[in-house]
Amino acid sequence: METLIVITNCPDEETANAIALAVVEERLAACVNILPRVQSLYRWQGSVESAAEIPLLIKTTAGNYPALEARITALHPYEVPEIVALPLARGLPAYLNWVAAETLQ
């Protein structure tokens, strides 16, 4: 089973906590790390923007990615939220098995 780390940035702690809780409770993710606030600089609709955001690191499986992406999109206030998935090349087998066991298959 391929394990992924999915990254999204939220505008505030309330949104970050709501998304994290929903995806873990719904077994779309085994674990979510809510990171400290970061400053993001990006281009949006022809202008350079800056915003404080709360990053989430979401651990899931490749099979759960479509449902996870849909759920984040539904809960996220941004018009186009950053949702990117990174495959894990390696990991402690017991941990990767735990991620698979704690998520929908």
Beta strands, then each sheet from edge to edge (+ up, - down):
strand 1: 3-10
strand 2: 31-34
strand 3: 38-44
strand 4: 47-61
strand 5: 84-87
sheet 1: 2+ 4- 1+ 5-
sheet 2: 2+ 4- 3+
end
